[in-house]
Amino acid sequence: MERLSRPHSELKDHYDTIVVGSGYGGGVAASRFARQGRDVCVLERGREIHPGEYPNTQFGFLKEVQTDTPIGRVGSQLAMFDMRYNKDINVIVGCGLGGTSLINAGICLEPDPRIFEDPRWPKAIREANLRPYYSRAEQMLQPRYAPDGAAPPKKMAALRDAANSLNQSFTPAKVAVTYSDGVNAAGVVQRACTGCGDCVSGCNISAKNTVLMNYLPDANKHGAKIFTQVSVKRVERDGDRWRVHCQTYTNDDTRTQSRFLTLTANTVVLAAGTLGSTEILLRSAAQGLRVSSRVGHGFSGNGDMVGFAYNTDREINGIGYAHDVPPGNAAGVCSNGIIHFKNASNVNDECSLEEGVIPKALSPFLPMLFAVGAQVTGTDTDAGWMDKLKELGRELTSTVRGAHSGAVKNTMFMVAASNDSSDGQLRLEDDRLRVHWPGVGQQPYIQRVHHRMRAVTQALGGTYIPNPVWNRLTRHSLLTGHPLGGCVMADDATQGVVNHFGRVFSSDDGTAVYDNLIVVDGSIIPRSLGANPLMTICALAERAVE
């Protein structure tokens, strides 16, 4: 696959359209505006990382982690896994050309239609038909179900059996992945998925349909100029144009920061993700840009929860292999199946629970971590001395032979998307973005999701281990990989930051907007979705750009 990014020396002073960020929203904007013949520039703060370059060892993985805490930052600002630690909720996002699509599970799921009846959405969205825009995104991302005829991965079969025993709805997961060798619609050669399971540490097979594989190559083919290692700090109005203030990085050593520069554009599209776009608008407002005072409000973790069904009575095979997948033991894609916990009377009580795969790079740490977690926070859901002996035997096997055996091999990684109150706040403190959401760890949805995860664990005969960061010592802090909100869409500036097309309101009240300052990422979504958000981000971006 050819490199898409260009050297910083090719940056021009002015472009018709500057797209900030290269995840789902940025990819959509870059592709669609480039197809219109516009002079498009894409600015991405991370590096361009290709299949074959993603980490598959513990040392390589740790090198790709950057950590931002209230007291300081550790690691390269260009590392692929961007961890943001806060008092109330922690966030993980991707940093690289393709954004979080590089490190997510790629699950293409539409939310329950009742989600869009919420009055927090603008009236135009509540009345809109979004199906054509979901379809347009599907044409680019090409999500697929696992091929018919093959035996389902063991983790998928286990989740399906648990759903049946709980009398809950189960469906296969439709995932942005390629199951056959060939050239995709954007002209990129992709290989068939091997079922190694290392989707969330970066697909080295080139089977995962990240934005790097479709929207961005399409934008490049139609003339867009893509630049990586450029961090946008703020935007400023300059007559009919926008001034975009940036900082470039020459390599992954954060001490080597080449220079500050300012570009101009007729149109600016902010697609730097929920955290990035909100940070840019907050900093821009602090420097005098007139926007709604609602910037930073309406933050959501999409009701995300993780948990583990540890040391169950059946093989799960939820640890990645990176390469050399043993015959008959493929982990499958990160998530192959979904339990839909439905509630006909209240959509906010619903959740989607998926099985997942832990990347091979983390496997050396797992036997000890799970054994300790089971003792400290775990709840054994089955009893009997014979069962206890079997569990101890499997635990010993994992300790001696590693994570692909024994208790860890029989462990299911569970991920749920639910519905939170979506009223967290993002603020700039010492010029760094922080999340404030007192009491989020005690919201009612959390206990509902825990109850459901424990029920799945019990159906599999294991020990339930809740999210390791959710405990009394951390004041029940949460973790999300699906941050939403901060620049939420609304009918006017008293309720949100952008209108239903993502155009930024130009004052603190009323409906006046900047026609050529647009936000098209997860930050504009005004509430949790109860489902993986990538398809909704793409659909709203497709609609806004059109």
N, C-alpha and C positions, 0 to 999 in steps of 0.2 A: 504494500500500500504506500502510495506516495505521501510525502510530508505536505501538510496543508499550510503550516505557518510560515511566515516570511521574516527575514531579519528586521530588526528595528530601524535599520538605516533606510528602509523603503517606506517608512511612515511619511505620509504627506501632511501638510499643515491643515488641509480642509477636505472633508468628504460630504457627500450628500447625506448619507446615513451612517451613523456610528451605532453599532450594537455592542452593548456592554454585557459580556457574559456569553457562554457557549453551551449551556445546558439545554433543556427541552425548549423553553421559551426563546432563548437566544438562537438556537438552531432553526426554529420555525421562522423567526424574523429574518435571519440572514438569508435563508433559502428563498423565501417568498419575495423579499425586497430585491435580491439579486436577480431573480427571474423577471422582475419589472424593468430591468435595465438600469437600476440605480447604481451609483458609485458607493459601494458598501464596504465599511471597515468593521471587522469584528475584533474586539479587545478582550482577551482572556487573561486572568491573573496567574493561572497555573501553567504547567508545561504541556507540551504535546507528547503524550505517552502512547505507544502503539502496542498491539498484541505481541507478546514475546518479551516485553519490557516490564510487565507488572510483577510485583513481588510474590514469590512462592516459597520463601524461607522466613523463619522468624526474624532474622537480622534484617533482611530486605524489607519486611513489613514494618518493623519498628522505624527504619529510616524514612518510611513514607508516611509517618504520623507527625502532624503538628498539633500542638496543644496550647489553647488559649485559656488562661484561668484569670480570676480576678486580680491575682498578684503578679501576673506576667505571662510571657509566651515562651514555649520550649519547642525547638525543632525549626526546620526550614519553613518559611512562608509559602514555599512552592511544593511542599509535601502533599501527596494525593489525598490522605485522610485528614480532614480538618475537624478537630475535636474542640468544641466550645464548652467549657465547664462553667456552670453558673450555680448559684445557691439553690435555685428551685427546679430547674430543668436543664439538662445537658443536651447538646445538639451535635450531630455528626453530619457533615456535608462533604461533597467531593470537590477537589481542587485540581483542575486539569482541563485540557481541551475536550469538551464533552460534558463537563460539569459532573453532577451527581449520577448521571447515567453510567459513568465508569464504574461506580461502586454499589449500585442498587441491584435489586433482584430482577428488575425489568418486567414486573407484573403489570399487565395492561388490563385494568379493571375500571369499569364505570360505576359511580356511586348509585345508590338507590335514588330513583327520580324524585322522591319526596324531599331529599336534601335541598333541591333547588326551589322548594316552596317556602323556605325560610325567609322571613322579611329582611334579613341582613343582606340578601342579594339585591342588587338593583332590580327595579320592576322589569326592565328590558330583558334581563337574564331569566327572571322568573317566567316570563312569557315566551322566551326564545326556544327555538328548536335547535339544540346543540348537536343532534345526531349527524348532520352533514360534516361538522367539524371534527367530531370523533372519527368519522370514516376517513376524512382527509389525513388525519394523523396516522391511522392504521395503514393507509397506503404507503406511507413513508417508513414507519417502524416495523411493519410486517410481523406482528405478533402471531405466534403459532401455539397450538396444543401439541403435546408430545405425539409422535406418529402412532397411528393405529397398528396393532399387531405385536408390538413389543411389550414385554412384561413391565408393569409399572415399577418405578423405583420403590424400594422397601419402605422408605419414609412416607411416600404417597399412599401406599397400601395400608400402612398403619393408621394414618390420619383418616382415611376413608372408613376403615373398620371402627375407629373411635367415633366418628360421626354417626355411623349406623347404630352403634350401641347407645348413643345419646339421643337418637331420633332427630338429628339435625341435618340440614341440607349440606351436601358436599358436591363440589364441582372441580374438575381439573382446572389448573391455572393456565391462562393464556399469557405467554411470555414472549418478549421481544428477543427471539433467538432463532438461529438458522439451523435446520436439521439436514441440509444437503449442501455439498460443495457447489460453488458457482459464483457468478457475478451478479450482484444485486442491482436494483434499479438506478442507484447512484454511480454505478460503474466500479464498485469496490469488490474485490475478490474476497469471499468469505468461505470458511471451512465449516463442515458439519460439526455440531455439538458432540462432544465425546462423553458427556455426562460426568465430567470430572468434579463438578460442583463448586469450582472456585470462581463463581460469578461475581461475588462482592469484593474480591481482592483484585479484580481486573481480569478479564477473559483473555488468556494468552493463546487461545485457539483461534480467535477472530470469529467466533460463532455468535457472540452476543451483539444484538443490534443496538448498540449505543448510538448517541447522536454523532459520534465520530465516524460512524459507518454509513450514515444516510444524509441527514439534513445538512451537515457541514460540508461533506464532499460535493453535494448538490450546489450549495452556495458557492463553493470554490469554482466549480465547473461553469457557473454563470457569472463569474467575474468578481466575486467578493474577495477582499484581501483580509487575511486572517493573521493576527499577531498574538503571540502568547507572551507570558511573563510581563504583562502590562496591567497594573492595578489602578483602577479609576477611583479617585478620591471624592470628587464632587463635580457638579455641573453648575454653570453660571449663564444667565441670560445675557446676550450681547446683541442688541437690536433684534433682527429677525433670525439670528443664528444662536447657536449654543457653544459655549466654551467648555471643553471637557478637560479637566485637570487630572493628570496621570503621573504615575511613577513606574519606571521600568526596572526590571531586574535582569542582570546579565547571566546569572546561573543560580543554582539552588543554595548557594551560601548567602544567607540573609544579610550578611555584612557587606556584600557586594551589590550595592544599589546604584545603578548607573546614573540615572538623572531624573529630574522632574521635567515634564513637558506639558504643553497645552495644545490641544487640537480643537478645531472648530467643525461644526456640522450644521446642516439645515434641520435634520431630524436626529434625535437621540432616542434610542430604545434601551431602557434599563431592563436587563435580564440577568442580573448578577445573583439571582436566588433570593429567597426570603430575607436572609441576613444581609447579603451584599447590597441589594437595591434599597432596602430600608436604611442601611448605614449611609449610602450615598445621598439619599434625600435628606436625612437628618443633618448631615454635615453641610449640605447645600443650603438648607434652611437656616442653619446657624450663621452662614455667611451672607444671608440676606435674600435668598430666593423665596418668593412668596408661594407658600403651599399650605395645605390644610394642617391644622394643629393635631390632626388625628394620625400623623405619621408616627409609626412605632406602635400604635394600638392594634388590638384585635389579633394578637399572636396566638397561634395554635400549634400543638404538637401532634395534631391529627389523631389524638387519642391513642398514640402508639404505646405498646407494652411488649416486653419480651419475657420469656420464661422458658424453663427446661423440664421436660419429662425425663428424668435421669434414671439410668439403670433399670429400664423397663424389662418386661418378660419376653420381648421379641427384638430381633435385629431391626435397627432403624437405618443405619448406614448414612448418617448425616454429617460426615466429616469429609472434606474435599481431598482430592488426590493430586491435584496440579497436573500430573501426567501419569502415564503408565497405569491406567485404570484397570484393576483386576477384572477379568471376564465374569459377568454375572453380578458384579458388585458396584456398578456405576451408581454414584449418588444422585445423578440426574441434575437438572438445573436447580438453582437455589431453592425455588418453590415450585412444586409440581401440583399441589392440591390446596384447596381452600374449604374450610368449614364456614358456612354463613349462618351465624346466630341471628335469626330474624325476630322481629317484633311487629306484628301487624298494626298495633295501636300507637307505637311510639318509635319513630325511626332513630331517635337518639340512644335507644337501648340496644341497637344492633351493633354487631362487630364482625369483621372478617378475620379469621384465624388461619394462618398459613404455617406449613412446616418449612424449615430452612436448612441451609448447609453452612457449617463453620469452615472457613478456608483452611487448607492444609498448613499454611504458614503459622497458624495459631495452635496447631495440634499438639506440639510438645508440652504446652502449658496445661492442657485440658484435664488429664487424669488427676492431678493434684488439686486443681481449682474446683472441679466438680466434687471430689471426695470431701473437701473442706466445706464447700457450699452446702452439701447434703447434710452435714453435721450441724452447721451453724444456722441455716435458714430453711432447710429442707423439711418436707412433710411426707413421710412414707405412706402411700395410699393403700398398701396391702399389708397383710400380717401373716404370722406363722413362722415357726422356727426353721422349717425347711426352706421357705422363701428367703428368710434372712441369710441362711447359709449360701444359697445360690447368689444372692446379691453381693455378699462378701467375696465369693469366688470370682465373680465378674470384675469387681473392683480391683482385686489383686492382679487379675489378668491384664487389665488396662495399665496398671502401674508398671508391670514388668514388660509387656509387649507393645504398649503404646496405644494411641487414641483410636486406631482402626481395629480394636479388639475389645472384648469384654464389656464393662459397664458403659464406657463412652460410645462404643459402637451401638449400644442399645439406648442411646439418648437422643431425644427429639428436641431440636431447637424450635421454639414456637414464637411467632411474631403476630401481633394483633394490631389492626387499625380499628379505632372505635370513635367515639364522639366526646370531646371535652368541651369546656365552656367557651373556649376561644377568646379569652379576655386577658391574656398575658400582655406584657409591654416590653418593647425594645427601646433601650436608651443608649445614648453616647455618654461614656464616662471616661475622662482622660483620653478622649478621642478613640476609644475602643467600644465596640458594641457589646452591651450586656443585656441579659434577659431577666426580667423581674416578673414573678408570678407567685406571690405568697399563697400557700395552701393548695397548690395544684396537685401535690402528691396525696391529698386527702379527698379528692373529688370522687363522687359516687361511682363513676364509670370504672374506676380502677378496681374496686372490689368485685364488680360484675365480671370484668375480664379475668381477674385472678380466679374467681369461682369457675369460670369456663375452662381456663387452662388446667386447673386442678382436676376438673372432671375428665378432661382428655387424658391427663396423666393416670388417673385412676382406671380408666378404661384400658390403658396399656400396661397397668400393673407396675408403676414406677414410683419414684420419689419426686415430688414437685418442688422445684427450686425457682423462686420468683426472681425477677430482675435483680441482679446482685447490687446495683446502686440504689435500690429502693429499700431502705431500712431505717431504723431509728437513728443510727449514727449519722446518716446523711440527711436527716429530717425528711425522709421519704422523697428524695430527689428522683426525677424521672429522666428518661433518655428517649430522644426522638431522632429518627432519620428522615422524617417528613415534615419539616417546619413549614408553616403556612402563615400568611397574614403579615401585618406591619405596614402595607400599602394597600389596604383593602378597598375593593370597589364598592361604590354606593351611589345613591341617587343624587347626593349633593355633598359639599365639602364639610358640612357639620357632622356627617356620618362616616365619611371615608376619605380616601386620598386620591383615588382615580375614579373615572366614570366607567360605565359598562364596557367601553372599548379600551380601557387601560390608560386613557389620557389623563394626565395629572391636573387636578384642580389648581387654579391659579390664585386662590385666595382662601380665606378661612371660612367662607360661607358661600352659598349660591352654587351655580352649576357651570360657571365659566372655567375653561380649561386651556392649557397650552396644547394647541393642536399637534405640535411636533415634539412633545416630550411624552413618551409612552412607557408604561411598565407592563411586561408580559411574562411573569413567572409566578411561582407559588405565593409571593407576597401579596398578590391582589385577591386571593381567595379568602372570603370573609368568615369562614367557619370550617370546622373539621369536616371531613368527607366520609369517614367510616370505611374508606377504601384507599388503596394505594393511589396517590394523586397524579402520577405522571400523565395519564391520558387526559385528565381534566385540564392540567396545565397546558398541554398541547392544543386541546380543542379551543380553549379560551384565547390562546395566542393566535391560532389560525383565524379565528373570528376577528380579533382585533386588527391583525395585519391586513386582512381582506378589507 
